[in-house]
């Protein structure tokens, strides 16, 4: 009899635990949770990267904190494999992609984009003493690009240029930082990269050691990517960014990272 009572008490305890877990899940799914998980490449300076103390900083980091802070959300920053960003989003591991995420027609098929919030170009960078001065000079050269980036999409819009590269294709790297390290070591001859990242990177080094070509692989705009069903969250982000432009806080964050308002 005693053993039966213990069993019943144990069963009731288990049911209580499952009930509590169910309530917790219901609270999250019912919209009571105010936490969003933002996926990013934590090497993409100055948009989102780690400082000398290992802390995540950057233009997009500051923007996100302000946007979600104004709306009572806690934002968690989740570094991801950039080549898997859309998969991470649509599988539910993250809630948005916000880290110098270029708007492209191909990506529009996979995610819902906010309004554009920053312009960018895909520029070509060499060392200052390089004999490369135009796209045509990339023939026979090793050209570095980040894998899974919009830069990669941009250069393949000019297949005849890509086919002229050494090996008939770009040298792919997981991060732009690794691409620049190989440029500096002489293992590649040029890097094609987002202008906002490249100019910030060069400024932190010695600008006189690099050359940015006049020609580029096109311009684009940055947006924030969300799941297509998350319409309310998308509208909230758009509305808050517009509000920040009107009250001057967007400009303040921009000046902190880029130094002027030419955007």
C-alpha positions as CSV (number, residue, x, y, z in Angstrom):
1,X,0.0,0.0,0.0
2,X,2.8,2.3,0.9
3,X,4.6,1.6,-2.4
4,X,1.4,2.4,-4.2
5,X,1.1,5.8,-2.5
6,X,4.7,6.6,-3.4
7,X,4.0,5.6,-7.1
8,X,0.9,7.8,-7.2
9,X,2.8,10.8,-5.7
10,X,5.6,10.3,-8.2
11,X,3.1,10.1,-11.1
12,X,1.5,13.4,-9.9
13,X,4.9,15.0,-9.7
14,X,5.8,14.0,-13.2
15,X,2.4,15.3,-14.5
16,X,3.0,18.6,-12.7
17,X,6.4,19.0,-14.3
18,X,5.0,18.4,-17.8
19,X,2.2,20.8,-17.1
20,X,4.7,23.5,-16.1
21,X,6.8,22.9,-19.2
22,X,3.6,23.0,-21.3
23,X,2.7,26.3,-19.8
24,X,6.2,27.7,-20.5
25,X,6.0,26.6,-24.1
26,X,2.5,28.1,-24.4
27,X,3.8,31.4,-23.1
28,X,6.6,31.5,-25.7
29,X,4.4,30.4,-28.6
30,X,1.6,32.6,-27.5
31,X,3.7,35.7,-28.0
32,X,4.4,36.5,-24.4
33,X,8.1,35.8,-24.8
34,X,9.9,39.0,-25.9
35,X,13.2,37.5,-27.0
36,X,14.6,37.4,-30.5
37,X,17.7,35.6,-31.7
38,X,19.7,37.5,-34.3
39,X,22.1,35.5,-36.6
40,X,25.3,37.1,-37.7
41,X,28.9,36.6,-39.0
42,X,30.9,37.8,-36.0
43,X,33.9,38.7,-38.1
44,X,32.1,41.2,-40.4
45,X,33.5,44.5,-39.2
46,X,32.1,47.2,-38.8
47,X,28.6,45.6,-39.0
48,X,29.0,42.9,-36.3
49,X,32.3,41.7,-34.9
50,X,34.2,41.0,-31.7
51,X,36.4,43.7,-30.2
52,X,39.7,43.1,-28.4
53,X,37.8,42.0,-25.3
54,X,35.8,39.4,-27.3
55,X,32.6,41.5,-27.0
56,X,30.2,41.7,-29.9
57,X,30.1,45.3,-31.3
58,X,29.3,47.1,-34.5
59,X,26.9,49.2,-36.5
60,X,24.2,46.4,-36.9
61,X,24.7,45.4,-33.2
62,X,24.0,49.0,-32.0
63,X,21.0,49.3,-34.4
64,X,19.5,46.1,-33.3
65,X,19.8,46.9,-29.6
66,X,18.1,50.2,-30.1
67,X,15.3,48.8,-32.3
68,X,14.4,45.9,-30.0
69,X,15.1,47.9,-26.8
70,X,12.4,50.5,-27.9
71,X,9.9,47.7,-28.3
72,X,10.6,45.8,-25.1
73,X,12.5,42.9,-26.7
74,X,15.7,41.2,-25.5
75,X,18.0,40.4,-28.4
76,X,20.4,37.5,-28.3
77,X,23.3,37.5,-30.8
78,X,24.0,34.1,-32.4
79,X,27.1,33.7,-34.5
80,X,26.4,31.3,-37.4
81,X,28.0,29.8,-40.5
82,X,27.2,32.5,-43.0
83,X,26.8,30.1,-45.9
84,X,24.0,28.4,-43.9
85,X,22.1,31.6,-42.8
86,X,18.8,31.0,-44.6
87,X,18.7,27.4,-43.3
88,X,19.4,28.6,-39.8
89,X,16.5,31.1,-40.1
90,X,13.9,28.8,-41.6
91,X,14.7,25.9,-39.3
92,X,14.0,28.2,-36.3
93,X,17.5,28.3,-34.9
94,X,17.5,32.1,-35.3
95,X,14.7,34.7,-35.8
96,X,16.4,37.1,-38.1
97,X,19.5,37.7,-40.2
98,X,21.0,41.1,-39.5
99,X,24.6,41.6,-40.4
100,X,25.3,43.4,-43.7
101,X,22.8,41.1,-45.4
102,X,22.5,42.2,-49.0
103,X,19.1,42.1,-50.7
104,X,19.1,39.9,-53.8
105,X,16.3,38.3,-55.9
106,X,17.5,34.8,-55.0
107,X,17.4,35.5,-51.3
108,X,13.9,37.1,-51.6
109,X,12.7,33.6,-52.5
110,X,13.8,32.3,-49.1
111,X,13.3,35.2,-46.7
112,X,11.2,38.3,-46.2
113,X,13.3,41.5,-46.3
114,X,12.7,44.7,-44.4
115,X,13.1,48.0,-46.2
116,X,16.8,48.7,-47.2
117,X,18.7,50.6,-44.5
118,X,22.2,51.0,-46.0
119,X,23.8,51.1,-49.4
120,X,27.0,49.1,-50.4
121,X,29.2,48.2,-53.3
122,X,31.3,45.1,-54.1
123,X,34.8,46.5,-54.5
124,X,38.2,45.1,-55.6
125,X,41.1,45.4,-53.2
126,X,44.8,44.7,-54.0
127,X,48.1,45.6,-52.3
128,X,49.4,49.0,-53.2
129,X,52.3,47.6,-55.3
130,X,50.1,45.3,-57.3
131,X,50.0,45.6,-61.1
132,X,46.2,45.1,-61.1
133,X,44.4,48.3,-61.9
134,X,41.2,47.0,-63.6
135,X,38.9,44.0,-63.8
136,X,40.6,42.8,-67.0
137,X,43.9,42.7,-65.0
138,X,42.4,40.0,-62.8
139,X,43.0,37.5,-65.7
140,X,45.3,34.7,-64.4
141,X,45.2,36.1,-60.8
142,X,44.0,34.5,-57.6
143,X,40.9,36.4,-56.4
144,X,39.5,35.8,-52.9
145,X,35.8,36.0,-52.0
146,X,33.8,35.0,-48.9
147,X,31.8,31.8,-49.4
148,X,28.1,32.2,-49.3
149,X,28.3,36.0,-49.6
150,X,26.4,38.4,-52.0
151,X,29.9,39.2,-53.3
152,X,30.1,35.7,-54.7
153,X,26.8,36.2,-56.5
154,X,27.9,39.6,-57.8
155,X,31.1,38.4,-59.4
156,X,29.3,35.5,-61.1
157,X,27.1,38.0,-62.9
158,X,30.2,38.6,-65.0
159,X,31.1,35.0,-65.8
160,X,33.7,36.0,-68.4
161,X,35.7,37.8,-65.8
162,X,35.5,34.9,-63.3
163,X,36.5,32.4,-66.0
164,X,39.7,34.5,-66.5
165,X,40.7,34.0,-62.9
166,X,43.5,31.6,-62.0
167,X,41.8,28.2,-62.0
168,X,38.6,29.7,-63.6
169,X,37.0,30.4,-60.2
170,X,37.5,32.5,-57.1
171,X,39.4,31.3,-54.0
172,X,36.7,30.9,-51.3
173,X,37.2,31.7,-47.6
174,X,34.8,31.2,-44.7
175,X,35.4,34.9,-43.6
176,X,36.6,38.1,-45.2
177,X,39.2,38.4,-42.5
178,X,40.8,35.2,-43.8
179,X,40.7,36.5,-47.3
180,X,42.5,39.7,-46.4
181,X,45.1,37.7,-44.4
182,X,45.9,35.7,-47.6
183,X,46.2,38.9,-49.6
184,X,48.7,40.4,-47.1
185,X,50.6,37.1,-47.2
186,X,50.7,37.1,-51.0
187,X,48.8,33.9,-51.3
188,X,46.0,35.7,-53.3
189,X,46.3,38.7,-55.6
190,X,43.0,40.5,-54.9
191,X,40.0,40.4,-52.7
192,X,36.5,41.3,-53.7
193,X,34.4,42.4,-50.7
194,X,31.6,44.6,-49.3
195,X,32.9,48.2,-49.4
196,X,31.7,48.9,-45.8
197,X,33.8,46.0,-44.5
198,X,36.8,46.6,-46.7
199,X,37.2,50.3,-46.0
200,X,36.8,49.7,-42.2
201,X,39.4,46.9,-42.3
202,X,41.9,48.9,-44.3
203,X,41.5,51.9,-42.0
204,X,42.4,49.7,-39.0
205,X,45.6,48.7,-40.7
206,X,47.8,50.9,-42.8
207,X,45.7,52.4,-45.7
208,X,48.8,53.1,-47.7
209,X,49.4,49.4,-48.1
210,X,46.3,48.8,-50.1
211,X,44.6,50.0,-53.3
212,X,40.9,50.1,-54.1
213,X,40.2,49.8,-57.8
214,X,37.9,52.3,-59.5
215,X,35.9,49.5,-61.1
216,X,33.6,47.4,-59.0
217,X,31.1,44.5,-59.2
218,X,28.0,46.5,-58.6
219,X,26.1,48.2,-55.9
220,X,23.4,46.8,-53.6
221,X,21.4,47.5,-50.5
222,X,21.4,45.9,-47.0
223,X,18.2,44.6,-45.4
224,X,17.2,42.5,-42.5
225,X,15.9,39.0,-43.3
226,X,13.0,37.3,-41.5
227,X,10.8,34.3,-42.0
228,X,8.0,35.1,-44.4
229,X,5.3,34.4,-41.8
230,X,6.8,36.9,-39.3
231,X,5.0,39.9,-40.7
232,X,4.4,41.7,-37.5
233,X,8.0,41.6,-36.5
234,X,9.0,42.9,-39.9
235,X,6.6,45.8,-39.7
236,X,7.8,46.6,-36.2
237,X,11.5,46.8,-37.4
238,X,10.6,48.9,-40.4
239,X,8.5,51.3,-38.3
240,X,11.2,51.6,-35.6
241,X,14.0,52.2,-38.1
242,X,11.9,55.0,-39.8
243,X,11.3,56.5,-36.3
244,X,15.1,56.4,-35.6
245,X,15.8,58.2,-38.9
246,X,13.3,60.9,-38.0
247,X,14.6,61.5,-34.4
248,X,18.3,61.4,-35.4
249,X,19.4,58.3,-33.5
250,X,20.1,56.4,-36.7
251,X,22.5,59.2,-37.8
252,X,24.2,59.1,-34.4
253,X,24.9,55.3,-34.7
254,X,26.0,55.8,-38.3
255,X,28.5,58.5,-37.4
256,X,29.9,56.4,-34.6
257,X,31.0,53.7,-37.1
258,X,31.4,55.5,-40.4
259,X,32.2,59.1,-39.4
260,X,29.8,61.0,-41.7
261,X,26.2,60.9,-43.0
262,X,26.9,60.1,-46.7
263,X,24.6,57.0,-46.8
